[in-house]
Amino acid sequence: MDVPKKHLIYLTGFMGSGKSTIAPILANTLGYAHVDVDEEIERLTGKQISDIFSELGEEYFREVEYTILRELSLKDGCVISLGGGTVTNEPNLQLVKSSGILIYLKVDSEQIIHRLKYKTDRPLLKSNSGIMLDEEELRSRIIILLEKRERFYSQADITVMSDDLRVGVTVDKIVDGLRKFDR
């Protein structure tokens, strides 16, 4: 049975774009449930995301992520916050786009750097030896990753610039964007 597209909302964007903050508030505003894919991966595997990456690798992580996405795509009335790299995997992107509305929380690279420079739990912000990157290395890594991912993020149904917006304003902009999908 196909779930009507408008009853699943996926939030995508680079790490630090506010997906995990905005998703539960958006869900509450809409009267929907909320699921965070990274939290589901941690619950299912019993491991932190950073440990999955370091111990089992990104390929394993993406397989678990796809399995969870398939299950979530069958839900109804749910806001799903995706990991920053979820939609860069083509099967994930197609599954998301075919089962719901994809919203891109767009934040410029300087704002992302500001938000992430003290985070220690992000595997992609560490060197190959697991050491935190200095600010210049971090800036370079973020800019390169953002450029690589933009072509995937830009396929979203709705894009909201959320650089300096308060959370409530961002949620309002999303709700306004969703009105065009109401029938």
C-alpha angles and dihedrals in degrees: 000000000000116000112223107261096237095063097068120061121187123195118208134173141117120304108281094029092116102256095137092045098044100039098069091044091049090047091051091048091053096040090244132134119251130223127181110208094208091052090050091051090051091047093048096045099033088228137106115251091244090053092049090053094047098040104032105017137237094283091061090045092053091049092054090044092054092049091053092045091053090055093045092049088068093058125099129216097017139135110211122196110209129206116259093256100037097102093045086077104081097217089052092049093050092047092050095046093047095049105038151351115295117213121192117209099205120202126171120246096252092054090048091050090050092050096045107035093099098037113115100179100071112099094198090059094061132081120254088266091055097254120138113255120243117244096269093047089046091051091050093047093048094047092049094046092045091051091049093048100042093084089059096041091049090064089073120122091229130024120197120188101221101171102123101002123123113244093250092053091049091051090049091052090051092049090050090051091050092057091079089062094055113102 
